[in-house]
Amino acid sequence: MSQVGTTASPPGGDLPARADVVVVGAGITGASIAHHLARRGVSVVVVEQSPQSAAGATGASGGMVRAYDLDPAIVELALSSLATYRDPGCWASGRAALHAVGAVTVADPAQGGALREAAGQINGALGASAHVVAGREEAAGIRLLGGVALVEPEAGWVAPAEVTADWLTQARADGAVVHHGVRVLEVQARGGRPAVRTDAGVISAGAVVAAVGPWAADPVPGLRPASPVRSRSVQVSIVERRPPAPPHATFIDLRTGLYAKPVGPDRTLIGMPHLVWDSPFDAQPDTAHAEATRSALTAHFPWLTTAAPLSTIRAADAYGSPGGGPASGLLEDTGVPHVWSVRAWNGGGVKTAPEAGRRIADACMADAFSDAV
Ligand SMILES: Cc1cc2nc3c(=O)[nH]c(=O)nc-3n(C[C@H](O)[C@H](O)[C@H](O)COP(=O)(O)OP(=O)(O)OC[C@H]3O[C@@H](n4cnc5c(N)ncnc54)[C@H](O)[C@@H]3O)c2cc1C
């Protein structure tokens, strides 16, 4: 949505000739990795093709964060990540990134036991007050339509472009070099270590990590992830929310994939899976899908029938299955020694970015300084 990306660096002018780790892409994943690497004293260069950061999926993202997920590996990342998003001490701004409006996950009543188990896990890890509501018409401003709901009062949403900018600020303060407007064209093995060829020069690296989001589906030579990745369209709309429409938590219905989140006091973002594969990043919004989304969500938010539509944003994310490189499940082999591609996030890369970035940074640091060439 917002494009708060940092643009401080000149394109390419003083591109370093060498770095311990080169991070390709300044979305939320690349920024998190760069922040954690720089904090550990590793020399890191971030190369971003766009003139600003958060120019890909991150800048379009709704930024909903919750600990719950159907995939236990994601839950593990999301739990620690939520703790980071809640902690003001983790941010250069001095403010917690999280807008703790709460999160409601609705499921079929048969899933009640699994949701209760999840609530126990979340409360055990975070000291939070997650709980399950059943047999109720409504929770946190959302009609449940016969579903059972896991309520996470301590979850909510973040502004992904602001999170990205904050991490890049911290990375720079710790010595990282961030170049916008520089595109990586190819990565080759030279003398057993990677050489990153960009349109502004070559950087020799101890290790390289590609955090290129949906561009991983059509990668530049040397950055092809071992497991196939595809880009899939993600489309959301923003609508006005005026009184008497009540405030509401972030929301997803696992039965349908419908989701929503408040954007400030008087707007709401709504979305529904848009199953268009191999969608170009700059595809035009699908107006029929936007109308179908609004119509379907009216059952959960009756006030939507009269809400003014404001905008529709279409972007894409990388979809695939996790690889098995270092930081198991987070990095894909590329076939080039010491060159890794971050896993596809399947539409959920924001809620995992703090912890995923930390683990990927650890793996890249170990690889950059390993004896193996
Ligand atoms: C509309 C929408 C709503 C979403 N809502 C949510 C949500 O509510 N919660 C959630 O957790 N997730 C959500 N997601 C998913 C989440 O936003 C993504 O998983 C996450 O932002 C991916 O971040 P990334 O840094 O991996 O990729 P990106 O943000 O796409 O960043 C990749 C960067 O790499 C750069 N790049 C690519 N190729 C090169 C190259 N050759 N050289 C240099 N730079 C290159 C690109 O310019 C880009 O800036 C949503 C996604 C979309 C699109």
PDBQT file of the ligand as one rigid body, heavy atoms in Angstrom, charges set to zero:
ROOT
HETATM    1  C1  LIG A 401      -1.536  -7.502  -1.791  1.00  0.00    +0.000 C 
HETATM    2  C2  LIG A 401      -0.755  -8.344  -0.824  1.00  0.00    +0.000 A 
HETATM    3  C3  LIG A 401      -1.239  -8.503   0.472  1.00  0.00    +0.000 A 
HETATM    4  C4  LIG A 401      -0.478  -9.279   1.391  1.00  0.00    +0.000 A 
HETATM    5  N1  LIG A 401      -0.908  -9.379   2.679  1.00  0.00    +0.000 NA
HETATM    6  C5  LIG A 401      -0.134 -10.021   3.594  1.00  0.00    +0.000 A 
HETATM    7  C6  LIG A 401      -0.506 -10.039   4.954  1.00  0.00    +0.000 A 
HETATM    8  O1  LIG A 401      -1.520  -9.494   5.337  1.00  0.00    +0.000 OA
HETATM    9  N2  LIG A 401       0.325 -10.680   5.851  1.00  0.00    +0.000 N 
HETATM   10  C7  LIG A 401       1.484 -11.312   5.440  1.00  0.00    +0.000 A 
HETATM   11  O2  LIG A 401       2.194 -11.897   6.280  1.00  0.00    +0.000 OA
HETATM   12  N3  LIG A 401       1.848 -11.304   4.149  1.00  0.00    +0.000 NA
HETATM   13  C8  LIG A 401       1.071 -10.684   3.219  1.00  0.00    +0.000 A 
HETATM   14  N4  LIG A 401       1.434 -10.666   1.910  1.00  0.00    +0.000 N 
HETATM   15  C9  LIG A 401       2.648 -11.373   1.515  1.00  0.00    +0.000 C 
HETATM   16  C10 LIG A 401       3.900 -10.581   1.887  1.00  0.00    +0.000 C 
HETATM   17  O3  LIG A 401       3.675  -9.219   1.615  1.00  0.00    +0.000 OA
HETATM   18  C11 LIG A 401       5.075 -11.131   1.068  1.00  0.00    +0.000 C 
HETATM   19  O4  LIG A 401       5.242 -12.521   1.346  1.00  0.00    +0.000 OA
HETATM   20  C12 LIG A 401       6.373 -10.385   1.441  1.00  0.00    +0.000 C 
HETATM   21  O5  LIG A 401       6.190  -8.987   1.334  1.00  0.00    +0.000 OA
HETATM   22  C13 LIG A 401       7.503 -10.845   0.524  1.00  0.00    +0.000 C 
HETATM   23  O6  LIG A 401       8.602 -10.009   0.806  1.00  0.00    +0.000 OA
HETATM   24  P1  LIG A 401       9.981 -10.211   0.041  1.00  0.00    +0.000 P 
HETATM   25  O7  LIG A 401      10.921  -9.226   0.602  1.00  0.00    +0.000 OA
HETATM   26  O8  LIG A 401      10.326 -11.654   0.113  1.00  0.00    +0.000 OA
HETATM   27  O9  LIG A 401       9.619  -9.893  -1.488  1.00  0.00    +0.000 OA
HETATM   28  P2  LIG A 401       9.374  -8.459  -2.195  1.00  0.00    +0.000 P 
HETATM   29  O10 LIG A 401       8.740  -7.504  -1.285  1.00  0.00    +0.000 OA
HETATM   30  O11 LIG A 401       8.689  -8.756  -3.475  1.00  0.00    +0.000 OA
HETATM   31  O12 LIG A 401      10.847  -7.929  -2.452  1.00  0.00    +0.000 OA
HETATM   32  C14 LIG A 401      11.675  -8.436  -3.451  1.00  0.00    +0.000 C 
HETATM   33  C15 LIG A 401      12.561  -7.303  -3.912  1.00  0.00    +0.000 C 
HETATM   34  O13 LIG A 401      13.571  -7.844  -4.764  1.00  0.00    +0.000 OA
HETATM   35  C16 LIG A 401      13.824  -6.893  -5.788  1.00  0.00    +0.000 C 
HETATM   36  N5  LIG A 401      14.477  -7.593  -6.897  1.00  0.00    +0.000 N 
HETATM   37  C17 LIG A 401      13.967  -8.601  -7.638  1.00  0.00    +0.000 A 
HETATM   38  N6  LIG A 401      14.847  -9.012  -8.563  1.00  0.00    +0.000 NA
HETATM   39  C18 LIG A 401      15.979  -8.256  -8.396  1.00  0.00    +0.000 A 
HETATM   40  C19 LIG A 401      17.244  -8.201  -9.059  1.00  0.00    +0.000 A 
HETATM   41  N7  LIG A 401      17.548  -9.026 -10.079  1.00  0.00    +0.000 N 
HETATM   42  N8  LIG A 401      18.156  -7.286  -8.648  1.00  0.00    +0.000 NA
HETATM   43  C20 LIG A 401      17.860  -6.443  -7.597  1.00  0.00    +0.000 A 
HETATM   44  N9  LIG A 401      16.662  -6.453  -6.962  1.00  0.00    +0.000 NA
HETATM   45  C21 LIG A 401      15.731  -7.352  -7.343  1.00  0.00    +0.000 A 
HETATM   46  C22 LIG A 401      12.443  -6.354  -6.111  1.00  0.00    +0.000 C 
HETATM   47  O14 LIG A 401      12.510  -5.095  -6.771  1.00  0.00    +0.000 OA
HETATM   48  C23 LIG A 401      11.799  -6.269  -4.741  1.00  0.00    +0.000 C 
HETATM   49  O15 LIG A 401      11.949  -4.992  -4.125  1.00  0.00    +0.000 OA
HETATM   50  C24 LIG A 401       0.719  -9.911   0.973  1.00  0.00    +0.000 A 
HETATM   51  C25 LIG A 401       1.181  -9.749  -0.346  1.00  0.00    +0.000 A 
HETATM   52  C26 LIG A 401       0.457  -8.967  -1.223  1.00  0.00    +0.000 A 
HETATM   53  C27 LIG A 401       0.999  -8.796  -2.608  1.00  0.00    +0.000 C 
ENDROOT
TORSDOF 0
